[in-house]
Amino acid sequence: MNHSFTWQGRKDGEGAEHLRIHQLVNTTPRADYALIGFSSDEGVKRNKGRLGAADAPDSIRAQLANLPVHQAVTIADIGTVVCDGSKLEQAQAELAEQVERSLKQGMKPIVLGGGHEVAFGSFSGLFQYLQNHEPNKKIGIINFDAHFDLREAEQVTSGTPFLNAAKLSEQHQQEFNYLCIGVAKHSNTKVLFETADRLNCTYIYDYELQQQNVETLIEKLTAFTGKVDYLYITVDLDVFSASIAPGVSAPAVKGIDLSVFDPLLEAIKETGKIKVFDVAECNPRFDLDSRTAKLAAYIIFNYIFD
């Protein structure tokens, strides 16, 4: 684990009403939320994407640092899991261990990626925790993403995490419940749609994510969340328009808008079922004015605070 990031930022005065996130991280022995970085480009590299996402965790932390604190909350920064060279599988296992450990300690992990290979580590941590403590509980995965990431490959990549999750579930005779929101037809091959249908996945196309459809979209969400006990939420930042998320591994031609994303995230939060949350594919090397890191921080802020 890497612990090199220093939490610092603006100070406006004394008292809780002036607090910013950098002033409360690691200030209590126990915390509500655990920040875990995942520094990896290896999955993107294997998937022939553009590199740079390994630098994301500290870029996101830097944007989180100055955001205000609007209610009593405690946050621990566990540090960053670093993928050493090509040892991606080892890094995913280490991330899973950190996620499981955080859950055991009563914290809700928030994982900062990193390529979307982060997702298999996040999911595995929750899966292991439930296998050991609540084996009869059902996990639901909600992935905000232009891509299914159900690719069949000889080794794990940023394009395989949910097929990896499906196979892990099958090995333990567990249901695989997967909802992908923001799927772009032009970003997924025919075989990926066939795989999604074979695995009984639920998906919503990017063009369906319009403000006038929010009520219907929330009904679809409710139908999905109602059949599971706990949720793993993952946000691949390439689901958003390149105008607000330019610094990603695969920029979106179309993308979805925050005016639709925000009420959907709020509806998911209201279920009270979220156990693990992550953001993925932030790529500081291609970011403009830290827009994408700011977007990641904004999403995490809205997840933590009411």
N, C-alpha and C positions, 0 to 999 in steps of 0.2 A: 504493500500500500504506500502510495506517495502522499505526504502531508505537507507539501511545500507552499501551498497557497496561504497567504496572509489576509485575513478579513479586516478590511479597513475602509474608511469612507468619511463622508461628511457627518459632522455633529452639530446639531442645531440648538442644543440646550439640554438642561437636566430634566428628568421626569419621563414617565412612560409615554406621554403625548408627543415627545420629540424623537422617539426611538426609530432607528432604521435597522434593517436586518443584520448588518455587520456587527451591531452592538449586542445582539442577543445570541449569536451562534456560539455554541460550546460554553455557555455560561451556567449550565445546570448539569447535575450528575445524570439526570434522566431527561429524555426529550420526547416530544410528540412526533417529530419528523426526523429522519436521518437522510442527509445528503450523501450520496455515493457517486463519485466520478467514475467514468469508464473510458479510459484513453485508448482508443483502438481505431486503426485504419485498415487492419489486416483483412477484415471481412469485405470492405469496400474494394480493396486491392484485388482480392480473389474474384470479386464480382465485376471487375474491370471498370470501376467507377473512379472519379477524381478524388485524390487524397487530400487530407487536411482535417478530417473530423477528429483525429486524435487530440487536437488542441482545444476541443470544445469545452471540457469540464471547467477549466479555469476561466475561460471567456464568459461562460454563463454565470459562474460565481461572481465575477467582477460586476456583471450587470444586476445581479440579485442584491449585492452588498448595500447599495444606496436606496433600495426600495423601502417605503415606510411600513411600520408595524401598526396595524389597526386594531388588533385584539391580542389578548394574552396567548402566547404560543411559545413553545420551546423547540429549538432546532439544534441538532448535532451534525457536525461535518465529520464523517467517518474517514474521509480521504479519497484517494483515487486508485482504482485498480488499473494497472498499466499492462497492456499487452506487450510482452517482451518479444520483439521480432515477429516471427511467424507463429508463435505459440498461442493462437487464438482460443483453442479449446480449453487450454489451461486457464486463460484469463476469464473465460465465461464461467468455468467452474469456480474460480475464486470469487467472481461477482455473485454467483448463486449463494455461495457460503456467506458472504457479507449481507446479502438480502435476508437469508434465513435467520442469521444471527440478530439482525435488527428487529425482525418480526418477533423473535423469541423474547426480546427485551421490551416489547410493547410499543415499538416505534413503527411509523409508516415510512418505508423507504421511498425516496425520490432519487432516481438514477439519472445522471447527466451524461448523455452520450455525445460523441462517439458514433461510429457507424451503427446501422440498425441491427448488426449482429449483437448489440447490447440486449435485444429483446429476448434472446434465448437464455441469457444469463439471468435476466430479471424474472422471466417466467419460471425457470428451473428453481430459483430460490424460493418462490412462493409455492411451487409444486412440492418441493422437498419438505417445506415447513408443514404443509397440510398432510402430506403422507405420514409425517411423524407425530402430528398432534390432532388433526381433524380429518382423517382419511375419507370420511363420507361426504365431505363438503365438495361442491362443484365450483370449478373456476370458469369464469368467462373472460375472454380476451377481447378488448375493444381497441382496435388499431386505427388511428386516423392516418391515412396513408393513400397516396396515389397508386401504390403498388401492393399486390397481395403478399409478396415475400413468401411465396409457397413453392419456390423453385426447387427442383430436384437437382442435386449436385453431388459430386464424389466427396466433398468436404464442406463444412459449414462456411457460409458467406453471409454478407449483409442481405442477400436475397433468399435465404433459406430458413430464417428463424421460426416461422410459424409451421412449416412442414416438420421441422425438428421438434416443435412443441407437440404437434399432432402425433408423431411417432412415439415420443416419450409418454404421452397420455395412453396410447394404445398398448404400450408395453406393460402398463400398470392397470389395464382394463378400466380406464377412466374416460369419461366423455370429453370430446374436444369441442368446445364452444367458442366460436370465433366470429366476430363481427368486424368487417373492414369498412371504414367510412371514408369516402373520397376517391374511390377507385376510378382511375382514368382508363377508358377503353384503349387509348393510343399508347398506354404505358405497360400493357400486359398482353402477353401472347395468348393465343387460343388455348394452349395446353394449360396455362395458369387458371383460366376460367373453368376448364374441365376439372382441374384438380380441386378448385374451390367448391364446385358442385358435387364432386365425388365425396368430399369431406363434410358435406352439408353445412358449409359456411354461409353466413349471412353477409350480404354486402350492399352498399349504397353507392351509387355512382356520383362522381363529382358534380355533374350537371343537375342532379336532384337537390343539391345543397343550396337552396335558394331561401331567402327570408320568408317568402310567402308559404314555404313548405315546412317551416319550423315545427308547427303543431303536429303534422303527420310524421315528421322525423322523430320527434320525441315519443310518439306512440310506438314506432318501430323499436326505439331504444328500450322503452319500458317492457315491450314484449320479450326482448332479449335478456335484459337484466333480471326479469322476473323468474327466469328459469335457472338462475345460478345463485350461489351463496356469496361468492367473493369475486371481485373484479381486479384484473390487471389492465391498466390503461397505458397505452404507449402512443406517443405523438411523434410521427416522423414529420419533421418540419418541411419536407418537400411536398406535403399536402397543400401548403399555402401558395398563393401567388408569388412569383419571383419578385414582385415589386416590394413585398414585405419580408420575403425570405430568400434573398439572393445568395446567401452563403450556405448552400446545401450541396450534397454530393450530386444530386440530380435535379436541377431547377425545374419548376413546373411551368409549362406553357400556359395552362389555365389556372388551376389551383382554386382553393376555397377561400371564403372571406371570414374574418373574425366575427362579423355580425351574425353569422350562422354558427360558427364554432363555439362562441361563448355560451349561448343558451343550451347547447348540447352538453357541454362540459358541466354546466350548472345542474342540468337534469341528472347527469350521472352522479355528481356529488351528492345530490339529495337522496339517492338510494342508500347512502351510508355503507356501501359494500366495497369501496375501493380499498385494496390492501397494498398494492404496489403501483407506482406511477413513474413513467420515465419519458424523457424527450430524447430524440435521436436525430442524427444526420446534420447537426449544426457543424458548419465547416468554416472556421474563422479565416482560413486562407483566401476564401472567395467572398467574404462578407464585405458589405459596404456600410461604413459608419456604424458598425456593430449592430445593424438592423436585426439580423437573425438571432444573435445572442440576446438582444433586448426582447425579441419576440418570445424566445424560450423562457426568459426570466418573467415576462408578463404572464405567460401561461402557468408557470409554477406559482407565482404570486396569487393568481386567481384560484388555483387549486388549494392553497394553504389557507387563504383568508376568505371569510364570508363577505 
